[in-house]
Structure formats: structure tokens, C-alpha cells
Amino acid sequence: MRKAIYVLGLVIWFVFPLQAANDAESTYKARCMKCHGANGDGKGHAEMKIKPADLRSDEVQKLSDEEIYKTIAYGVGHKEYAHAFLGRGLNGKQIADLVTYIRKFARHPKRDQ
């Protein structure tokens, strides 16, 4: 019995974070990719009148998680297009997961070999 509980605990420990990552990717693709691009470069929709943020940029990546959350949830900091996705179908957990997903777009300096 203890072994089964232990195994179940390990499954939960590894599966739920993977599910959250998959959910964030799905949310990004459905809600963000058309403007910010598949790789976060801000070139998702070439014919837009506004220029979406490059999520890979130092300017975005230096923001705190809370600042990115507020930008997505409430449109804080947006001059031309306020996201305000908290009132447009996303919940707090989905937005928090998006923040984590956006962090993956950070540029990493090339390492000398």
C-alpha cells in the first residue's frame, strides 16, 4: 500500500508540471502567438498597425513575474492594445503559467566553445 502511494506521489510530482507546461503552450498558441509569433519575436502578424513586444528582448525579460502577469491580466503598460485577458476568458493560473512560458523565450548568450 505504501509503495502504491509513493508511486502515485511520484506520478503527480512529475505529471502535473508537464501538464501545466503543455497548457501554457496551448494557451500561448491560442491567445498570443498570432501577434507575438511562434518564437516570441513579435512578428506574428506582419500587417498589424501596432508592433507587438518581442518577448525574447531584455526589456521584457527584465520585468518581474508580477509585472508580466499584470501586463497580461490587466493590460498594465500597454499603450496601444490592452490585453486584460483576466476579463477575457483566462484565469489567474493560466496567466501565471503564461508568465513561466514566456520566460523560456529569454535570449541566452552564446557560450564559447
C-alpha positions as CSV (number, residue, x, y, z in Angstrom):
1,M,0.0,0.0,0.0
2,R,2.8,2.4,0.9
3,K,4.6,1.6,-2.3
4,A,1.5,2.4,-4.3
5,I,1.1,5.8,-2.5
6,Y,4.7,6.5,-3.2
7,V,4.4,5.7,-6.9
8,L,1.3,7.8,-7.1
9,G,3.1,10.7,-5.4
10,L,5.9,10.5,-7.9
11,V,3.5,10.4,-10.8
12,I,1.7,13.5,-9.5
13,W,5.1,15.2,-8.8
14,F,6.2,14.8,-12.5
15,V,2.9,14.8,-14.5
16,F,1.3,18.0,-13.2
17,P,4.2,20.3,-14.0
18,L,4.3,18.7,-17.5
19,Q,0.6,19.3,-17.9
20,A,0.9,22.9,-16.8
21,A,3.7,23.5,-19.4
22,N,1.5,21.9,-22.1
23,D,-1.5,24.0,-21.0
24,A,0.6,27.2,-21.1
25,E,1.9,26.3,-24.6
26,S,-1.6,25.7,-25.8
27,T,-2.8,29.0,-24.3
28,Y,0.1,30.8,-25.8
29,K,-0.6,29.4,-29.3
30,A,-4.3,30.2,-29.0
31,R,-4.1,33.7,-27.5
32,C,-0.6,35.1,-28.0
33,M,1.1,33.6,-31.0
34,K,-0.8,35.4,-33.7
35,C,0.7,38.7,-32.5
36,H,3.9,37.7,-30.7
37,G,5.0,35.0,-33.0
38,A,5.8,31.3,-32.5
39,N,9.2,32.1,-31.0
40,G,8.1,35.3,-29.2
41,D,9.8,37.7,-31.6
42,G,6.8,40.0,-32.0
43,K,6.4,39.2,-35.7
44,G,3.4,37.0,-35.6
45,H,1.1,39.2,-37.7
46,A,3.0,41.3,-40.2
47,E,0.1,43.5,-41.2
48,M,-0.7,44.8,-37.7
49,K,-0.7,48.6,-37.1
50,I,1.0,48.1,-33.8
51,K,4.3,46.4,-33.1
52,P,3.8,43.6,-30.5
53,A,6.6,43.2,-27.9
54,D,9.5,41.0,-28.6
55,L,9.1,38.6,-25.7
56,R,12.7,37.5,-26.1
57,S,14.0,41.0,-25.5
58,D,15.9,42.1,-22.4
59,E,13.3,44.8,-22.0
60,V,10.6,42.2,-21.4
61,Q,12.7,39.6,-19.7
62,K,14.0,42.1,-17.1
63,L,10.4,42.6,-15.9
64,S,9.4,40.8,-12.7
65,D,6.9,38.0,-12.9
66,E,4.3,40.2,-11.3
67,E,4.8,42.9,-13.9
68,I,4.4,40.4,-16.8
69,Y,1.4,39.0,-15.0
70,K,-0.2,42.4,-14.7
71,T,0.5,43.2,-18.3
72,I,-1.3,40.0,-19.5
73,A,-4.1,40.1,-16.9
74,Y,-4.9,43.8,-16.8
75,G,-3.1,45.4,-19.8
76,V,-0.8,47.4,-17.5
77,G,1.9,49.1,-19.5
78,H,0.2,48.6,-22.9
79,K,-0.2,51.8,-24.8
80,E,-1.8,50.7,-28.0
81,Y,-3.6,47.4,-27.1
82,A,-4.5,46.4,-23.6
83,H,-4.6,42.7,-23.1
84,A,-6.8,42.5,-20.0
85,F,-7.1,38.7,-20.5
86,L,-8.2,38.2,-16.9
87,G,-11.5,39.6,-18.0
88,R,-11.4,38.0,-21.4
89,G,-11.5,34.3,-20.7
90,L,-8.3,33.4,-18.9
91,N,-8.0,32.7,-15.2
92,G,-5.2,33.6,-12.8
93,K,-3.5,30.2,-13.1
94,Q,-3.4,30.3,-16.9
95,I,-1.9,33.7,-16.8
96,A,0.7,32.7,-14.2
97,D,1.6,29.7,-16.4
98,L,2.0,32.0,-19.4
99,V,4.5,34.1,-17.4
100,T,6.5,30.9,-16.8
101,Y,6.2,30.0,-20.5
102,I,7.3,33.5,-21.6
103,R,10.5,33.2,-19.5
104,K,11.5,30.4,-21.9
105,F,11.9,32.9,-24.7
106,A,14.8,34.7,-22.9
107,R,17.8,35.0,-25.1
108,H,20.8,33.2,-23.8
109,P,24.3,34.4,-24.6
110,K,26.2,32.1,-26.9
111,R,28.7,30.1,-25.0
112,D,32.3,30.0,-26.1
113,Q,33.4,26.5,-27.2
